[in-house]
Structures are given as C-alpha cells and as structure tokens.
Amino acid sequence: MDPRKLSALLSSFVSQLLLLLLLFIDSNNSKDFVSDGNLFSVLNYLLSSQEIAATLSFVSVSRKRKRTHCLESDPEPIGEDGDPELGHRFGDDQVRLGLTRNPDSFNARFRMKSSTFEWLAGLLEPLLECRDPVGSPLNLSAELRLGIGLFRLATGSSYPEIAQRFGVSESVTRFCTKHLCRVLCTNFRFWVAFPSPEELKSVSLSFEQFTGLPNCCGVIDCTRFNIVNQNNGSIDSIAAQIVVDSSSRILSIVAGFKGDRDDSGVLKSSTLYKDIEEGRLLNSSPVLVNGVAISQYLVGDGGYTLLPWLMVPFVNVGPGSSERKFNVAHSAMRASALKTIASLKNWGILNKPMQEEVKAAVAVIGACSILHNVLLMREDDSALCERLGDYLVRDQSSQYYEEASLEENSIGKEASVIRDALATEAREAHVSSLGGDPRGSV
C-alpha cells in the first residue's frame, strides 16, 4: 500500500480509537479505572502510534508529490533573481510558496520560517492529500494546500483575496483552510495536551526556579476572539480558556463559550474544572511549605475565585509585605499566559472579527493554538509575541480584584491558608535571591 495512504489510515484510526477510549472512560466514570497506571501506558502507546503514523511518509524513498496545478502560461523558474514576493502562479514541479529570498516576507505570509513550513508540509502530506471535495479532485500538492490554509490563518485575508493570489477558486481556498484546521484539531491534538504527573514535575520546577513558589503546574487565563454574526452582521465574541507553562506552551485549551461569560464561569463550565475537582488532574502528593501541605495548583488573575488549587493575587497589599512579594511572583508567572494570548492574536485571522461560523471559528482557534506549540517545539519565533504591550497592563484595582471573590466557606479558608504559606515563601525567595538557596529551609 502507498505509504501516504497507509499513514493517513493509521493516523485516523488511532485518533478515533483514542477518542472512543476517552469517551468510554467518561461514560463509565470509574475512578478505579482512571487511576490504574495501565491507562497511561495505553494512552502513551496510542499517542506514540499517532506520531509514527504522521511521519510514515518519510520512509518513502521516492516522494513524488503532485505538482500539476498550473496556469495556462508556464511560469518562469525561480532563481536567485526570482520574484521576492509570493508568486501568483505555480510551476510544474515547484510551488511558488515560500521559495522567496526574503525571510521576513515569508514569515509575514505564513507566520513561520520556510524550514518549519517544509517540515510541517512533509508531516501533514498524507493527511492533506488524502481528501478532496466530493466529485471535485483538487490535484494540488500538500505544500499548496498547506500554504493556502496557513495564509488564511496567518494574514486573515478574505477567501476571494486568497483565491486570486493563489490562482484557485474561492471554494478551494475554503476547503483547504477548513481541512487544515480539521487535520490539526483531529490528528494532532496531542500537541496540546495536559502533561502527565511525571511531566508536571518539570513544569512546576521551572516556575519555582524564578519565583520561589513550589508546585505551580500552570497559568490559567481566558481571552475573547471576535466573530461576525452570520445572521445580522453584528460582532459577537467567543471565549477561550488556556493553561500554559513558563515557556508559554499551551497545556490545555477550551473554546466555544459565549464571550459575555466571565472567566470564572468559563472555568466552572469546562472539563478542566471537573477533572481537577474530581481528582483526575493535579493529584500528585503535596509539598510542605512552612508546615502547610501545598497541593499542585494553577495561578490566575482576580477574575477567578480563590481555590486550594487556584491561586489569585491578594488585594490591598502593603509595600514590602509578604503579600506584595507574592503578587510580584504571581505576576511574573502570569506573564507567560499573557504572552501566549498576545502570540495567538498575532495570527491575522484571530486579530480581527472572523467571517466564520461558530464551529469553524472554534476550529481556527484550536488550529492556531496547535501551531503555536509547534513553533515553540521548532524554536521558531516567527509568530511569538515578545512585546506584551497592553496585555501586560492590568488594572490591579479593577472589579476583578475584590475580596468578594474569596469564598467564605471551608474551601475558601483552606485556600487562604495555602496562599498565606506561599506568600511567606515568596518573601523568603525574594530575600534569598540575593544569595543562597531560594527555597530557604523548606
């Protein structure tokens, strides 16, 4: 069998099997089964198989890609003196995508380096080429399909503009964009996956090394993306919740909630909240800090409720106080989430109201999130935002930072004890950062 067809078939099979397994677990709600170590072995095996399936195309010695899309007049070959802009035509055996001599021009069009583009095209080739619109074979190369979809995500250009630029029909641009999002969100969702308990150790260690606060497993935040209402043309918004590590890698994302729902409401409606509350996530042994057991936790802004596993800033803090030092450390950790949000909105399609249906818009958000992690993995900073600007400026006296967010019950009191202990640790870490062990005597 053709390696490309085999890899596409195997990749799709593994994806569906993994999805069915997760649905089976949820429907049975069996804590014993979830806690069984064999489950993680099965999941790891399936994810490994998924990656193997996605890369099977590389074993083919002669990779003959389809290159038959061309215009009536044959374009000139691209050489050192070729057009520095992205061409409107595509040649016999060469797609005039990024074979441009200007890296900045390529980055602006695809939000990635040409080397990343070629790597991604090779990885996705069997899945991009295995499906065409019913009754309308496209006969386009994987690079061209990927280029059309990426151009839409990277620039936010309209479908008619993209069709004219790439010399294809508008329906083809829509198909290539939606198919790319579908492939990424279905077959490569493991690129955005909450870490295993073992992997969380390195996540928490990275936070501790620059703040002194132990056992933090991520930063949670919520942002909104605008969408054009298909019925009346008004601007609506979609809320997306993310959890990131200290390097701005997305560990979890859920999107599709109405944008007028507040951050805490989005969290409580998400599966992440249910999984943590029911002990399926953040369930490793706690560490002792000043005699207080600190379980694994996330940090978030004052839009969230203080919980034993969710630390928010103090309000009305005094200069030089331990609470102030905690807020400084807290703010430093949250910067990674703000950077991630700013980077996602570097994708042109997410930086303005999307002309898509809600379901398609959610797929776009998911695809851009996966590509964000791909760029980090490839050490490609083309779409990463280094200047946070307004994202880093939050009004500390806003309505989100009210003491009313503290639940007056046993859970709220337990969370306050944990935060107070961490605040003392943050103060000690700040003082000892001038010299000595940042963990002090703990």
TIBAVO-659123 format. One record per residue (C-alpha): residue number from 1; residue in one letter; y, z, x. Coordinates in steps of 0.5 Angstrom, whole numbers, always signed. Last residue first. Layout:
# TIBAVO-659123
     n   res   north      up    east
   NUM     A       Y       Z       X
...
***
This chain:
# TIBAVO-659123
     n   res   north      up    east
   442     V     +48    +107     +24
   441     S     +52    +110     +30
   440     G     +57    +105     +31
   439     R     +55     +98     +28
   438     P     +60     +94     +32
   437     D     +57     +97     +38
   436     G     +63     +98     +43
   435     G     +70     +95     +45
   434     L     +76     +94     +41
   433     S     +71     +91     +35
   432     S     +70     +99     +35
   431     V     +76    +100     +31
   430     H     +75     +94     +26
   429     A     +67     +96     +25
   428     E     +69    +103     +24
   427     R     +73    +101     +18
   426     A     +68     +96     +15
   425     E     +63    +102     +16
   424     T     +67    +106     +12
   423     A     +69    +101      +7
   422     L     +61     +99      +6
   421     A     +60    +107      +4
   420     D     +65    +106      -1
   419     R     +63    +100      -4
   418     I     +56    +103      -5
   417     V     +58    +109      -8
   416     S     +63    +104     -13
   415     A     +56    +100     -14
   414     E     +53    +106     -16
   413     K     +58    +108     -21
   412     G     +59    +102     -24
   411     I     +51    +102     -26
   410     S     +52    +109     -28
   409     N     +57    +107     -33
   408     E     +65    +106     -33
   407     E     +64     +98     -31
   406     L     +70     +97     -26
   405     S     +73     +90     -28
   404     A     +78     +95     -32
   403     E     +81     +97     -25
   402     E     +85     +90     -25
   401     Y     +84     +85     -19
   400     Y     +83     +79     -24
   399     Q     +90     +79     -27
   398     S     +93     +78     -21
   397     S     +96     +83     -16
   396     Q     +92     +80     -10
   395     D     +95     +73     -11
   394     R     +90     +68      -8
   393     V     +92     +64      -2
   392     L     +86     +61      +2
   391     Y     +85     +55      -3
   390     D     +92     +54      -3
   389     G     +92     +51      +4
   388     L     +85     +51      +6
   387     R     +86     +47     +13
   386     E     +79     +45     +16
   385     C     +76     +41     +10
   384     L     +69     +38     +11
   383     A     +69     +31      +9
   382     S     +68     +28     +16
   381     D     +65     +34     +19
   380     D     +58     +31     +21
   379     E     +54     +36     +25
   378     R     +48     +33     +21
   377     M     +46     +39     +18
   376     L     +53     +40     +16
   375     L     +54     +33     +13
   374     V     +47     +34      +9
   373     N     +50     +40      +6
   372     H     +56     +37      +3
   371     L     +52     +31      +1
   370     I     +48     +36      -3
   369     S     +54     +39      -6
   368     C     +57     +32      -7
   367     A     +50     +30     -11
   366     G     +51     +36     -15
   365     I     +58     +35     -17
   364     V     +56     +28     -19
   363     A     +50     +30     -23
   362     V     +55     +34     -27
   361     A     +59     +29     -28
   360     A     +54     +24     -31
   359     K     +52     +30     -36
   358     V     +59     +31     -38
   357     E     +60     +23     -39
   356     E     +64     +20     -33
   355     Q     +71     +18     -32
   354     M     +72     +24     -27
   353     P     +79     +27     -27
   352     K     +82     +28     -20
   351     N     +79     +31     -13
   350     L     +72     +31     -15
   349     I     +71     +23     -15
   348     G     +75     +23      -8
   347     W     +70     +28      -5
   346     N     +75     +32      -1
   345     K     +74     +37      -7
   344     L     +68     +39      -5
   343     S     +71     +41      +2
   342     A     +76     +45      -1
   341     I     +71     +49      -5
   340     T     +67     +50      +1
   339     K     +73     +52      +5
   338     L     +74     +57      -1
   337     A     +67     +59      +0
   336     S     +67     +60      +7
   335     A     +74     +64      +7
   334     R     +70     +69      +2
   333     M     +67     +73      +9
   332     A     +74     +74     +12
   331     S     +77     +76      +5
   330     H     +72     +82      +5
   329     A     +73     +84     +12
   328     V     +80     +85     +10
   327     N     +79     +88      +4
   326     F     +74     +93      +7
   325     K     +80     +95     +12
   324     R     +84     +96      +6
   323     E     +79    +100      +3
   322     S     +78    +104     +10
   321     S     +86    +106      +9
   320     G     +91    +103     +15
   319     P     +96    +101      +9
   318     G     +94    +103      +2
   317     V     +90    +100      -3
   316     N     +92     +98     -10
   315     V     +86     +94     -12
   314     F     +79     +94      -8
   313     P     +75     +88      -7
   312     V     +69     +85     -10
   311     M     +62     +87      -8
   310     L     +56     +84     -12
   309     W     +49     +87     -12
   308     P     +51     +94     -14
   307     L     +56     +91     -19
   306     L     +63     +90     -19
   305     T     +65     +85     -24
   304     Y     +67     +78     -22
   303     G     +74     +75     -23
   302     G     +76     +80     -17
   301     D     +73     +76     -12
   300     G     +66     +75     -10
   299     V     +61     +78      -5
   298     L     +54     +78      -5
   297     Y     +49     +84      -4
   296     Q     +42     +86      -1
   295     S     +41     +93      -2
   294     I     +45     +99      +1
   293     A     +42    +105      +1
   292     V     +47    +111      +3
   291     G     +47    +116      +8
   290     N     +53    +113     +12
   289     V     +50    +106     +12
   288     L     +42    +105     +10
   287     V     +39     +99     +10
   286     P     +36     +96      +3
   285     S     +29     +93      +3
   284     S     +29     +86      +0
   283     N     +30     +84      -7
   282     L     +36     +80      -7
   281     L     +32     +75     -11
   280     R     +27     +76     -16
   279     G     +29     +83     -18
   278     E     +30     +82     -26
   277     E     +38     +83     -25
   276     I     +38     +78     -19
   275     D     +34     +72     -22
   274     K     +38     +73     -29
   273     Y     +44     +73     -25
   272     L     +42     +67     -21
   271     T     +40     +63     -28
   270     S     +47     +63     -30
   269     S     +50     +66     -36
   268     K     +52     +72     -33
   267     L     +55     +68     -27
   266     V     +59     +64     -32
   265     G     +62     +69     -36
   264     S     +64     +73     -30
   263     D     +68     +67     -27
   262     D     +72     +66     -34
   261     R     +70     +61     -39
   260     D     +75     +55     -40
   259     G     +72     +50     -36
   258     K     +66     +49     -40
   257     F     +59     +50     -36
   256     G     +56     +44     -33
   255     A     +55     +47     -26
   254     V     +50     +51     -22
   253     I     +50     +51     -15
   252     S     +46     +55     -10
   251     L     +45     +56      -2
   250     I     +51     +52      -1
   249     R     +53     +52      +7
   248     S     +60     +54      +8
   247     S     +58     +57     +15
   246     S     +58     +64     +13
   245     D     +53     +63      +7
   244     V     +55     +60      +0
   243     V     +54     +61      -7
   242     I     +57     +56     -12
   241     Q     +59     +56     -19
   240     A     +61     +50     -22
   239     A     +66     +50     -29
   238     I     +67     +43     -32
   237     S     +74     +41     -34
   236     D     +77     +38     -40
   235     I     +83     +33     -40
   234     S     +84     +29     -46
   233     G     +82     +22     -47
   232     N     +80     +23     -55
   231     N     +73     +22     -55
   230     Q     +71     +21     -47
   229     N     +74     +27     -45
   228     V     +76     +26     -38
   227     I     +73     +31     -33
   226     N     +77     +36     -29
   225     F     +73     +40     -24
   224     R     +73     +47     -24
   223     T     +71     +53     -19
   222     C     +67     +59     -19
   221     D     +65     +63     -13
   220     I     +60     +67     -10
   219     V     +59     +69      -2
   218     G     +52     +70      +1
   217     C     +47     +75      +3
   216     C     +51     +81      +5
   215     N     +46     +86      +8
   214     P     +51     +89     +14
   213     L     +58     +89     +14
   212     G     +61     +89     +21
   211     T     +65     +83     +19
   210     F     +64     +78     +25
   209     Q     +57     +80     +27
   208     E     +55     +82     +20
   207     F     +56     +76     +16
   206     S     +52     +72     +21
   205     L     +46     +78     +20
   204     S     +46     +77     +13
   203     V     +45     +69     +13
   202     S     +40     +71     +19
   201     K     +36     +76     +15
   200     L     +36     +71      +9
   199     E     +32     +66     +12
   198     E     +26     +71     +12
   197     P     +27     +73      +4
   196     S     +27     +66      +3
   195     P     +34     +62      +2
   194     F     +37     +59      -4
   193     A     +36     +52      -4
   192     V     +41     +46      -4
   191     W     +37     +41      +1
   190     F     +31     +43      -4
   189     R     +35     +38      -9
   188     F     +33     +32      -5
   187     N     +28     +28     -10
   186     T     +32     +30     -17
   185     C     +39     +31     -15
   184     L     +39     +26      -9
   183     V     +35     +21     -13
   182     R     +39     +22     -19
   181     C     +46     +21     -16
   180     L     +44     +15     -12
   179     H     +42     +12     -19
   178     K     +48     +14     -22
   177     T     +52     +10     -17
   176     C     +48      +4     -16
   175     F     +47      +3     -24
   174     R     +55      +4     -25
   173     T     +56      -1     -19
   172     V     +51      -6     -22
   171     S     +54      -6     -29
   170     E     +61      -7     -26
   169     S     +58     -14     -23
   168     V     +58     -15     -15
   167     G     +62     -17     -10
   166     F     +63     -11      -6
   165     R     +71     -10      -7
   164     Q     +71     -13     -14
   163     A     +65      -9     -16
   162     I     +69      -3     -13
   161     E     +75      -4     -17
   160     P     +72      -5     -23
   159     Y     +68      +1     -23
   158     S     +74      +6     -21
   157     S     +75      +9     -14
   156     G     +74     +16     -13
   155     T     +74     +15      -6
   154     A     +68     +18      -3
   153     L     +64     +19      -9
   152     R     +65     +11     -11
   151     F     +64      +9      -4
   150     L     +58     +13      -3
   149     G     +55      +9      -9
   148     I     +57      +2      -7
   147     G     +55      +4      +0
   146     L     +48      +7      -2
   145     R     +46      +1      -6
   144     L     +49      -4      +0
   143     E     +45      +0      +5
   142     A     +38      +0      +1
   141     S     +39      -8      +1
   140     L     +40     -11      -6
   139     N     +35     -15     -10
   138     L     +38     -13     -16
   137     P     +33     -14     -21
   136     S     +35     -15     -28
   135     G     +30     -14     -33
   134     V     +30      -7     -33
   133     P     +35      -4     -28
   132     D     +32      -4     -21
   131     R     +28      +2     -18
   130     C     +24      +2     -12
   129     E     +30      +0      -7
   128     L     +34      +7      -8
   127     L     +27     +11      -7
   126     P     +24      +7      -1
   125     E     +31      +7      +3
   124     L     +33     +14      +2
   123     L     +31     +16      +9
   122     G     +33     +10     +12
   121     A     +40     +10      +8
   120     L     +41     +17     +10
   119     W     +40     +16     +18
   118     E     +45     +10     +17
   117     F     +50     +13     +14
   116     T     +50     +19     +18
   115     S     +51     +14     +24
   114     S     +57     +11     +21
   113     K     +60     +18     +20
   112     M     +61     +21     +13
   111     R     +66     +21      +8
   110     F     +64     +14      +6
   109     R     +71     +10      +5
   108     A     +75     +14      +9
   107     N     +70     +16     +14
   106     F     +69      +8     +16
   105     S     +76      +7     +16
   104     D     +77     +13     +21
   103     P     +71     +10     +25
   102     N     +75      +4     +26
   101     R     +70      -2     +29
   100     T     +67      -3     +23
    99     L     +60      -4     +22
    98     G     +61      +0     +16
    97     L     +59      -4     +10
    96     R     +58     -11     +12
    95     V     +51     -12     +10
    94     Q     +47     -16     +16
    93     D     +41     -20     +15
    92     D     +44     -26     +11
    91     G     +51     -23     +10
    90     F     +55     -19      +6
    89     R     +62     -20      +3
    88     H     +68     -16      +1
    87     G     +69     -13      +8
    86     L     +70      -6     +10
    85     E     +76      -7     +14
    84     P     +76      -8     +22
    83     D     +75     -15     +21
    82     G     +71     -18     +26
    81     D     +74     -18     +34
    80     E     +68     -15     +37
    79     G     +63     -18     +32
    78     I     +61     -19     +25
    77     P     +58     -26     +23
    76     E     +62     -30     +19
    75     P     +61     -30     +12
    74     D     +57     -36      +8
    73     S     +60     -39      +2
    72     E     +57     -38      -5
    71     L     +57     -30      -4
    70     C     +51     -26      -1
    69     H     +45     -21      -3
    68     T     +39     -23      +0
    67     R     +39     -18      +5
    66     K     +32     -14      +3
    65     R     +30     -10      +9
    64     K     +24     -12     +13
    63     R     +22      -5     +17
    62     S     +17      -7     +22
    61     V     +13      -1     +25
    60     S     +13      +2     +18
    59     V     +13     +10     +20
    58     F     +20     +11     +18
    57     S     +19      +9     +11
    56     L     +15     +16     +11
    55     T     +21     +20     +11
    54     A     +22     +22      +4
    53     A     +15     +23      +3
    52     I     +15     +28      +9
    51     E     +21     +32      +6
    50     Q     +17     +32      +0
    49     S     +11     +35      +3
    48     S     +15     +40      +6
    47     L     +18     +42      +0
    46     L     +11     +42      -3
    45     Y      +8     +47      +2
    44     N     +14     +51      +2
    43     L     +13     +52      -5
    42     V      +5     +54      -5
    41     S      +6     +59      +1
    40     F     +12     +62      -3
    39     L      +7     +63      -9
    38     N      +2     +66      -4
    37     G      +6     +71      -3
    36     D      +5     +74     -10
    35     S     +11     +77     -13
    34     V     +12     +71     -18
    33     F      +5     +72     -20
    32     D      +6     +80     -21
    31     K     +12     +79     -24
    30     S      +9     +74     -30
    29     N     +15     +71     -34
    28     N     +10     +66     -36
    27     S     +15     +61     -38
    26     D     +19     +62     -32
    25     I     +13     +61     -28
    24     F     +10     +55     -31
    23     L     +17     +52     -31
    22     L     +17     +53     -23
    21     L     +11     +50     -23
    20     L     +13     +44     -27
    19     L     +19     +43     -23
    18     L     +15     +43     -16
    17     L     +10     +38     -19
    16     Q     +15     +33     -21
    15     S     +18     +33     -15
    14     V     +12     +32     -11
    13     F     +10     +26     -15
    12     S     +17     +23     -14
    11     S     +16     +24      -7
    10     L      +9     +21      -7
     9     L     +11     +15     -11
     8     A     +17     +14      -7
     7     S     +13     +15      +0
     6     L      +8     +10      -2
     5     K     +12      +5      -5
     4     R     +16      +5      +2
     3     P     +10      +5      +6
     2     D      +7      -1      +2
     1     M      +0      +0      +0
***
